[in-house]
Amino acid sequence: MSILRILIIVVIAALAGPGIGSTQTPETGFLNRSVQVEGAMYRYQVYVPLEYQRSTSWPIVLALHGGGQYGTDGVQQTDVGLGRAIRRHAERFPAIVVFPQSPPGGTPGFQALGGRIALAALDRSIVEFNADAARVYLTGLSMGGNGAWYLAYHHANRFAAVVVVCGFVDEFTGTTSGVVYPPIVPAPVPDSDAAIAKRVMGLPIWIFHGDADKTVSVEQSRRMAAALKAIGANAQYTEFPGVGHNAWDPAYDRADLFRWLFGQRRR
């Protein structure tokens, strides 16, 4: 083969880019994504671990933000809670993590449009990153904790486990957003906590709350923990003494939480 022909082959291969049998390095870290819901596009982020390979089926976490992160930039919801924990301890998160963002405008967080956006982003990420449908996890903090209760109540069969941090189940007016959140179970129901517990009792659940929380009453979590315990559900409750509304930093900083979480599998 002549030197000229060899050079031509090399140039063509370089211009063509990776071909069949090539080993492209997948994107990792916090990735920008968007999803269309009801005719509009909404931005979200997906965390992909450094070790990610599409040939492996990965666990996946849906992480719901609090009332201070309503927006349309698709980024700020990763600056608090689970996103911050991942940046500190990436080695603890061998999973795909989806961070949807609920848009502003008075919608009650993940109970309405935000919830539809969250599930659409989750579905798209399961396909894009070859996630394991038997290891889909749900977590949320504050308003996102309310969203976690809501989505678990309405879609219990979708998740393998749930982590709720300083969430609420009763009607609530957001101190930051001013948004009015309806109760998870609308009236008339004689015992809404028991109704929620019955619906989610098949899910392993870990609840966290600070006993000095002046934003969302700790009684919200105490009551749900008691209702789950009363029917023998697989639920545990951790209360942080002296901790205010920010129970998410001490909760998500626990290595044992994620060893427990990633050990759960949907039956």
C-alpha positions as a printed Julia matrix, in Angstrom:
267×3 Matrix{Float64}:
   0.0    0.0    0.0
   1.37   3.4   -0.98
   2.12   6.11   1.57
  -0.42   8.41  -0.13
  -3.22   5.82   0.2
  -2.4    5.28   3.88
  -2.6    9.02   4.51
  -5.97   9.24   2.74
  -7.39   6.4    4.9
  -6.15   8.06   8.09
  -7.72  11.41   7.13
 -11.08   9.79   6.25
 -11.13   7.89   9.56
 -10.37  11.05  11.51
 -13.13  12.99   9.76
 -15.65  10.18  10.23
 -15.18  10.11  14.0
 -15.81   7.04  16.18
 -17.24   4.1   14.3
 -18.5    0.64  14.95
 -16.54  -1.02  17.71
 -15.19   2.28  19.05
 -15.19   2.94  22.77
 -16.52   6.44  23.3
 -16.21   7.81  26.82
 -19.72   8.58  28.08
 -20.64  11.95  29.56
 -20.45  12.04  33.34
 -21.02  14.57  36.14
 -23.99  16.95  36.25
 -25.53  17.06  32.77
 -28.04  19.54  31.34
 -31.19  17.98  29.93
 -34.71  19.07  28.99
 -38.05  17.34  28.6
 -41.3   18.31  26.9
 -44.44  18.23  29.04
 -47.83  19.49  27.84
 -46.26  21.28  24.89
 -43.54  23.16  26.82
 -39.87  22.37  27.43
 -38.51  22.14  30.98
 -34.88  21.95  31.99
 -33.51  19.5   34.52
 -30.17  17.98  35.48
 -28.93  14.41  35.66
 -25.94  13.3   37.7
 -23.97  10.48  36.05
 -21.17   8.85  38.08
 -17.63   8.81  36.75
 -17.68   5.0   36.5
 -20.82   4.95  34.35
 -20.99   2.52  31.44
 -24.2    1.99  29.5
 -23.57  -1.77  29.4
 -24.39  -1.86  33.14
 -27.93  -1.37  34.47
 -27.74   1.44  37.04
 -29.93   2.36  40.01
 -31.64   5.71  39.62
 -32.78   8.35  42.14
 -35.46  11.0   41.61
 -34.52  13.96  43.87
 -37.13  16.66  44.54
 -36.07  20.15  45.64
 -37.56  22.5   48.23
 -39.67  25.62  47.87
 -36.64  27.88  47.53
 -35.61  26.33  44.2
 -38.64  26.95  42.02
 -37.37  28.19  38.67
 -36.66  27.63  34.99
 -32.84  27.61  34.86
 -32.7   23.85  35.45
 -29.64  24.2   37.68
 -30.27  25.75  41.12
 -32.06  22.65  42.42
 -28.67  20.87  42.47
 -27.12  23.5   44.78
 -28.83  22.21  47.92
 -29.7   18.86  49.41
 -28.68  15.78  47.48
 -26.72  17.69  44.83
 -24.5   19.21  47.49
 -24.0   15.81  49.14
 -22.96  14.26  45.82
 -20.36  16.97  45.27
 -18.91  16.26  48.73
 -19.03  12.46  48.6
 -19.36  11.29  45.0
 -18.04   7.85  45.98
 -21.27   7.21  47.92
 -23.48   7.58  44.83
 -23.07   4.74  42.33
 -26.33   5.78  40.7
 -27.99   8.03  38.17
 -29.66  10.96  39.99
 -32.39  13.01  38.31
 -32.97  16.61  39.5
 -36.19  18.03  38.02
 -37.18  21.63  38.67
 -40.72  22.71  39.42
 -41.6   25.95  37.56
 -42.79  29.07  39.41
 -46.23  30.55  39.03
 -48.25  29.23  41.94
 -48.41  25.55  41.0
 -48.24  23.43  44.19
 -44.81  21.98  43.56
 -44.63  18.3   42.74
 -48.33  17.76  43.37
 -49.21  19.23  39.99
 -47.19  20.24  36.9
 -43.91  19.81  38.79
 -44.79  16.19  39.46
 -45.54  15.51  35.81
 -42.23  17.11  34.85
 -40.42  15.0   37.46
 -41.89  11.71  36.21
 -41.23  12.63  32.58
 -37.58  13.44  33.38
 -37.3   10.17  35.3
 -38.77   8.13  32.43
 -36.48   9.75  29.9
 -33.43   9.19  32.11
 -34.27   5.51  32.68
 -34.13   4.98  28.91
 -31.18   7.27  28.19
 -28.92   5.83  30.88
 -30.14   2.21  30.93
 -31.35   2.44  34.52
 -32.69  -0.54  36.44
 -36.49  -0.34  36.71
 -36.34  -2.45  39.88
 -34.06   0.08  41.6
 -35.84   3.41  41.19
 -35.65   5.53  44.35
 -37.5    8.67  45.41
 -36.4   11.4   47.8
 -37.36  14.99  48.54
 -36.78  17.77  51.05
 -39.33  20.21  52.49
 -41.67  21.01  49.59
 -39.96  18.15  47.77
 -40.66  15.98  50.82
 -44.32  16.79  50.28
 -43.79  15.85  46.65
 -42.19  12.56  47.68
 -45.22  11.67  49.82
 -47.51  12.69  46.96
 -45.74  10.69  44.25
 -45.32   7.68  46.52
 -49.04   7.84  47.38
 -50.09   8.0   43.71
 -47.33   5.85  42.14
 -46.18   3.46  44.87
 -45.52   0.68  42.36
 -42.89   2.76  40.57
 -40.38   2.99  43.41
 -38.13   0.64  45.36
 -37.71   2.93  48.39
 -38.47   6.47  49.57
 -36.52   8.98  51.7
 -38.54  11.94  53.0
 -36.74  14.87  54.65
 -38.8   17.42  56.66
 -41.8   16.82  54.45
 -45.47  17.54  55.12
 -48.75  15.85  54.25
 -51.32  18.39  55.5
 -52.43  21.58  53.76
 -49.55  24.02  53.96
 -48.64  27.53  52.79
 -45.03  27.87  51.66
 -43.07  30.39  53.73
 -40.76  31.19  50.81
 -43.06  30.83  47.81
 -46.44  31.64  49.35
 -47.83  28.66  47.43
 -50.77  26.84  49.02
 -50.26  23.07  48.97
 -53.39  20.92  49.26
 -53.37  17.97  51.65
 -52.06  14.71  50.15
 -55.42  13.08  50.93
 -58.33  15.48  50.37
 -61.17  15.6   52.87
 -63.36  13.95  53.98
 -61.08  11.21  55.3
 -61.2   10.38  59.0
 -57.46   9.63  59.26
 -55.38  10.95  56.37
 -52.09   9.73  57.88
 -53.45   6.17  58.03
 -54.73   6.46  54.46
 -51.29   7.5   53.19
 -49.56   4.81  55.25
 -51.84   2.11  53.87
 -51.11   3.16  50.27
 -47.3    3.23  50.7
 -46.86   0.4   53.2
 -45.17  -1.84  50.62
 -42.29   0.63  50.26
 -39.2    0.8   52.49
 -39.31   4.37  53.85
 -36.84   6.43  55.88
 -38.12   9.73  57.32
 -35.9   12.54  58.67
 -36.83  15.73  60.54
 -35.26  18.24  62.92
 -37.08  18.66  66.23
 -36.47  22.45  66.18
 -38.01  22.98  62.72
 -40.02  26.23  62.75
 -41.02  25.99  59.09
 -42.54  22.51  58.8
 -43.7   21.08  62.1
 -41.87  17.96  63.21
 -45.3   16.57  64.1
 -45.89  16.0   60.38
 -43.12  13.38  60.31
 -43.84  12.0   63.77
 -47.43  11.29  62.8
 -46.51   9.62  59.52
 -43.86   7.5   61.22
 -46.4    6.42  63.84
 -49.03   5.61  61.2
 -46.56   3.46  59.26
 -45.37   1.7   62.41
 -48.98   0.98  63.42
 -49.54  -1.16  60.31
 -46.16  -2.87  60.42
 -44.67  -1.06  57.41
 -40.95  -1.18  56.66
 -40.32   2.36  57.87
 -37.79   4.07  60.09
 -37.7    7.58  61.52
 -34.68   9.69  62.5
 -35.17  12.94  64.4
 -32.26  15.37  64.76
 -32.16  17.1   68.18
 -31.74  20.87  67.98
 -31.86  20.92  64.16
 -34.15  23.41  62.44
 -35.65  23.22  58.97
 -32.38  22.21  57.31
 -32.54  18.52  58.14
 -31.36  17.68  54.61
 -27.66  18.35  55.17
 -27.32  15.98  58.16
 -29.61  13.42  56.48
 -27.91  13.34  53.08
 -24.48  13.41  54.75
 -25.07   9.93  56.2
 -23.22   7.16  54.4
 -25.47   4.57  56.04
 -28.54   6.14  54.43
 -27.24   5.44  50.94
 -25.91   1.98  51.77
 -29.47   1.24  52.92
 -31.1    2.94  49.94
 -29.08   1.23  47.24
 -29.68  -2.11  48.92
 -33.44  -1.88  48.24
 -35.06  -3.48  45.21
 -38.66  -3.33  44.05
 -40.42  -6.66  44.48
